[in-house]
Amino acid sequence: MERRRFLLGLAGALAAPAWGASFEPVLPGRRLVFPADHGAHPGFRTEWWYATGWLSLPDGQPLGFQVTFFRVRTGVGEDNPSAFAPRQLILAHGALSDPRKGALRHAERSARAGLGRAGFSTETTRVWLGDWRFELTPRGYRAEVRDEGFAYALDLRTDAPPLLNGRGGFSQKVADPRHASYYYSRPQLQVTGTVTLEGMTQPVRGSAWLDHEWSSELMPEGAQGWDWVGLNLDDGSGLMAFRMRNGAGEALWTAGTLCAPDGRARVMAPGEVRFTPLRRWHAPRSGIDWPVAWRLQVAGRTFELVPLMDDQELDSRGSTGAIYWEGAVRVREQGREVGRGYLEMTGYGKRIRVG
């Protein structure tokens, strides 16, 4: 019952306007500075570190993985000196897309920051919740997730600098620049580590994508949800693209960043990015019809996104209150596979709440 009350309060904190709280604003022209901006930004309302990728087991079987840590400033109890006051919350999702199972393996956790149970660093990427953690070490990122049905311990490495999305990391979500985030990505991360399934631990290798994003804005008025991709292409380039949708499924805003193999970045204008659904899958648990296959047109190129498997729906109503589709996809161009990545879709059942 105590956990139930906490989760209900958490859902309220995520959805409520938090009257009286003064959150830091996202403003154009702020220069992202590293390594400081790898760390947490507790003055802002919401923040997440989000890693996705493809892994290969020793027998060549593919797996998709996802780990996300959220930091939420609730605006509640900020004048309360008690360590039990829920000023900052940490939430975490971990998942594996396993074609042999045919459905997503996933787990979620949530706790107040502090008391040794959960926390974050403002100096570098270091966020944890119990024995789950995501941190930046001298050798790269380290992700550790453990649950009854699965576990993984992964090292994600890159020598490339962060890829700044939008205008120097200022990423608009609609035409009104008040609705924006600070946002950078790290494509083409090389992954090694272990995955444990059915009690058996096996080595894995693969590639991954990292997003780090923070903001204080709620969802823009009229927005229902978004579609997002982070794609590692075989030529060494990386592509981030998203669209914000209204209730009719029409794009309110689109954006994208293409990172060339040599590290040069090209930021796409809204008219250069177009998402077109090709096929839908009906989720038996939620009843939502998800567009799981897509045509993505970016800067004169046309990609087809094909899911590793259809059932990659993640029900996080126990923590963030949302149901979303988060899945591994193959990238094809002119019928040939040219990369792999992840597709995220929100707001297809009901309007997603953020902030």
N, C-alpha and C positions, 0 to 999 in steps of 0.2 A: 504493500500500500504506500509506503514511504517513497519508493522509486516511482510509483505511478503519480504521486502528487508532484514530485520533482519534475517529471517529464511534462506534465500538464503545465506547470509553471514555466518550464523552458519553452514550450510551444507558444505560450503567451508572450514571453519576452521577445521571441523572434518576430512575432506578428504585431506587437503593440508599438505605438508611436513613441514610447518612452518620454513622456512629457517632462520637461525640466532638465533633461540631460543636454549637455552641450558637446556634440560630437565634432571632431575636427573635419573641416571641409576638404574636398578634392578640388584643387585649383590648377588651371593650366599654367605652365611655365615652371613648376617645381621640378628640379633636376633630381632624378633618382641617383643615389650615391651608394656604392657598394664598398665594403660588405655590410654597412649599417642597414640598408634596405632589404637584406636577406632576413633580418629579424622581424619581430612582431611590432605592430603599430597600435598599441592599446587605446590611443585617443580616438581611433576611428571605430565605427559601429561594427562592421563585419570584416573578416579577413579569412583567407584560406590558402593553404599549401596543398597542391593537388597534383599527384603523379600518376600517370597511366602508361601502360606499355604492353608489349608482346614478349612472351617468354617461350623458350623451347625446352622440353624435357629431354633427357638423354636419348629416348627413342624417336625424337623428332616431333612428338605431339605438341601442338601449340596451346598456350594458355594466354588469356588476357589478365592483367592485374590493374587494380585501382586502389589507391590509398589517398584519403583526404582528411586533413585536420582543419577544423574551423575554430576560429576565435571569435567570440561574440561579446561585445560590451553591451550590457543589458540596460544601463541607465538606472538600475535598481540598487539601492543601498550604498550609494557612492559616498554618503556622509556617515555611514555606519562603520566604526573601527573594527567590528567583529570580523574575524577570519572566516566566519560562516556566511557573510553577506555575499550574495551571488553577483558581484560586480562584473566579473569576467567568467564566461563559460567556455569550456573546451568540448568540442564534439568531434568524433572521428568515425569514418566509414572505411571499411576494408572489403575488398571483393576479389574473386577470381572467376573469370569466364572459362569454364571447362566444357568443351564440346562433348566429352564422353559422358558427362552428367546431363548435359542438355539444358541446364539452367544455371543461374548465377549462384555461386557460393558467396554469401556476404554476412557481415556482422557490423554492429554499430555500438558506440559507447558515448556517454556524455557525463560531465562532472563539472562542478565549480573549480575554477583555478585556485590553487593554493592548498594548504594542509598536506602537501606532499603527494596528493592524489593526481593532480593534473597541473600543467603550467606551460610557460613559454619563456623564451629569451628575447630581449629587445636588441641584442647585439649581433646575433646570427640566427640562422634557421635552427631552432631547437624547440620542439613542441612535443608534449607527451601526455598520455592519459593511461594511468596504470602501467602495464608492461608494453603498451603500444607506444611507438615513438617515430618521429621523423626529424632528422637532424643533418646539418652540414658539417662534415669533418674535413681534415686536411686531404683526405683521399676522395672526397665526393659526398654525395648524400647517402644516408642510411635509413632504410624503412624497415620497421619490424611490426608485424601484426600477428596476433595469436588468438585463435578461437577454437571451440570444440571440434569443428569440422575441417578446419584448414589453418595453415600458418605459412608465413614467408618472412625471410630475412634477406634483404636485397641491398646491394651497393650500386649506386647510380653515379656514373662518372662522366665528366666532360672537361675539356680544356677551353671551350669557347665561352666568351662573355655572355651575359644575359641578353636576350632579344627583347627590346623595348617595343611594346605595342602602342598603337595610336601615335600621338605626337609626343615622342620622348617618354613614353610610359603613361601619358594621360589618355585614357581610353574612353571615348564617349559611347553611350549606350543608345541614345536617341539624338535627334537634332539639337535639343536643348542641352548645352554643355554643363548644366547643373547636375545632370544625371551622368556621372562618369566614375571611373575608378582609376587608381594607380595599378598598373598591370605589366608584368614582364613574364616571359616564357624562357624555358631552356630546352630546346629540341635536341634530338640526336644524342640522348644520354645512353651510354653503354652500360648494360646491366649484367651483373653476376650475382649469384647467391644460391639460396635453397628454398624449395617449396615443400611443405608437408601436406600430403593428402592421404586420407584413410590410414593414418598412423605411419606412413612411409615418407621419409625425407629424401629428396633427390636434388642434385645440382641443376641449375638452370642458367641460361644465358639469353640475352635479348637486347631490346632497345626500348627507350622510354621518353616521355615528355613531361616536363614540369611547368606548372603555372603557379604564380604567386600574385595574389590580387587583394586589394583592400579598398574600402569605401565607407561612406556614411549615409548613402542615399538609399531610399526604399525603391521598389520597382517603379519605373516611370508610369504615369497615368496612361491607361489604355493598353498597357503591355500585359500579355497573357503568359509569356514564357520565352524561351530562347532555344536555338539550335547552335551547337558549337562543335568544332573539330580541331584536333591537334594532330597533324600528320607528319610522320618522318618518311621522306621520300628516298628511294634507293640511290639517287645521285648525290646524296649528302645534304640536300636542302630540307627545310622544314616549313610547314604552312599552318598558320592559325587563321581560322575564319569563324565568324558567328553572325547570326541575325537575331534581332529582337522582333517578336511577332505580336500582333494584336489578336483579339478573340476570333477574328475571321481567318486566321492563318496567314495574314499578309505581313510582309516585312515592314516594320517601322524604321529599322536601321540595319545596315550591314557593315561589316568591317573585316579587314584581314591584314596579315603581315606575312610576307614570304622572305625567308632567310636563305640566301644562296649558300652553296658549299664553302665559299671563302668568307662567310660571315656577314656579307653586305645584306642589309635589310631593305625591303621595299614595302612601304605601307600603302595598302589599297584604298582608293576612294570608294565611298558607298556604292556607286554604280558599277564597280568592277567585281562585285561578289554577288552570286545568285545561287540560292538553294532551291532545288525542285525535287519533291518526293516522288519516288518511283514505285514503291511497294509498301504495303502496310501489314502489320502483324497484330492480331487480336490477343491481348494478354488475358488469360483465363482468370487470374487472381484479381486484378484490378478492374477488368472490363474495358481498359483503354486500348484504342487502336493507335499503335505507334508506327510512324513511317520509318521503317528500319533500313531501307535502301534509298540512296539519294543520287542525284546528279548535282555536282558542284562546279560552277563555272567561275573561274578566277583569272582575271587579267589575260583573257584570250585562250586559256586552257580549260578543258572539260574533263573532269574526273568523275568516275562512278564509285560510290562507296557501298561496299558489300559486307554485311555483318558476318563475323565469325560464327555466330548463331543468333537466332531471332530472340530467344528468351534471355535478355540481359537487363530486365527490369529490376530496379532497386527500390524497395519499399522502405523508406526511412522515416515512417510516421512515428517510430519510437524515439527519434531524436530531433531532426530538423522539421518533421511534420510533412515532408514532401514524398511523392512518388515520382521517380524519374527513370529514364532509360540511359544507361551508361555502358557503352559497349565497344569491344574491339571490332575494327573494320579493316577490310582490305581496300586498297586504293588502286583502281584500274584506269588506264588511259588508252583509248583506242583498242580495247579488248585485252590489254597486257597489264599484269600487275606491276605497279611502279612504286609501291610503298605500303605502309601499314600505319595505323593510328587508332585514335579513339573518337567516338561520337557521343555527345551528350545532348539530351533533349528533355526539356521541362515544360510544364504548363499544358499538357495535352489532356489531363483529366480535369483539373481545375487550375485556376490561376495560382502560380507559385508565389510564395511570400518570401521576400529576402529583406534583411535589414532589421 
